[in-house]
Amino acid sequence: MGNEQFKAARKAEAGYHSNFYQNNELFASGTWMARPMPMVMDMLERLLTRSKVPAVRITR
């Protein structure tokens, strides 16, 4: 995959996610978005405990 193809793919992916999250409710009961995947939560925990970036914050 060339650089231009990669950039086009990333742009398409970003557009998809932007549209998806604008049109779907996070944590909606009965959907796959009701709870984050365990791997995502594990990575978040790693970021929160190992990151030196103080701007990482969870709000619920």
Secondary structure as a PSIPRED ss2 file (coil, helix, strand):
# PSIPRED VFORMAT (PSIPRED V4.0)

   1 M C   1.000  0.000  0.000
   2 G C   1.000  0.000  0.000
   3 N H   0.000  1.000  0.000
   4 E H   0.000  1.000  0.000
   5 Q H   0.000  1.000  0.000
   6 F H   0.000  1.000  0.000
   7 K H   0.000  1.000  0.000
   8 A H   0.000  1.000  0.000
   9 A H   0.000  1.000  0.000
  10 R H   0.000  1.000  0.000
  11 K H   0.000  1.000  0.000
  12 A H   0.000  1.000  0.000
  13 E H   0.000  1.000  0.000
  14 A H   0.000  1.000  0.000
  15 G H   0.000  1.000  0.000
  16 Y H   0.000  1.000  0.000
  17 H H   0.000  1.000  0.000
  18 S H   0.000  1.000  0.000
  19 N H   0.000  1.000  0.000
  20 F H   0.000  1.000  0.000
  21 Y H   0.000  1.000  0.000
  22 Q H   0.000  1.000  0.000
  23 N H   0.000  1.000  0.000
  24 N C   1.000  0.000  0.000
  25 E C   1.000  0.000  0.000
  26 L C   1.000  0.000  0.000
  27 F C   1.000  0.000  0.000
  28 A C   1.000  0.000  0.000
  29 S C   1.000  0.000  0.000
  30 G C   1.000  0.000  0.000
  31 T C   1.000  0.000  0.000
  32 W H   0.000  1.000  0.000
  33 M H   0.000  1.000  0.000
  34 A H   0.000  1.000  0.000
  35 R C   1.000  0.000  0.000
  36 P C   1.000  0.000  0.000
  37 M C   1.000  0.000  0.000
  38 P H   0.000  1.000  0.000
  39 M H   0.000  1.000  0.000
  40 V H   0.000  1.000  0.000
  41 M H   0.000  1.000  0.000
  42 D H   0.000  1.000  0.000
  43 M H   0.000  1.000  0.000
  44 L H   0.000  1.000  0.000
  45 E H   0.000  1.000  0.000
  46 R H   0.000  1.000  0.000
  47 L H   0.000  1.000  0.000
  48 L H   0.000  1.000  0.000
  49 T H   0.000  1.000  0.000
  50 R H   0.000  1.000  0.000
  51 S C   1.000  0.000  0.000
  52 K C   1.000  0.000  0.000
  53 V C   1.000  0.000  0.000
  54 P C   1.000  0.000  0.000
  55 A C   1.000  0.000  0.000
  56 V C   1.000  0.000  0.000
  57 R C   1.000  0.000  0.000
  58 I C   1.000  0.000  0.000
  59 T C   1.000  0.000  0.000
  60 R C   1.000  0.000  0.000
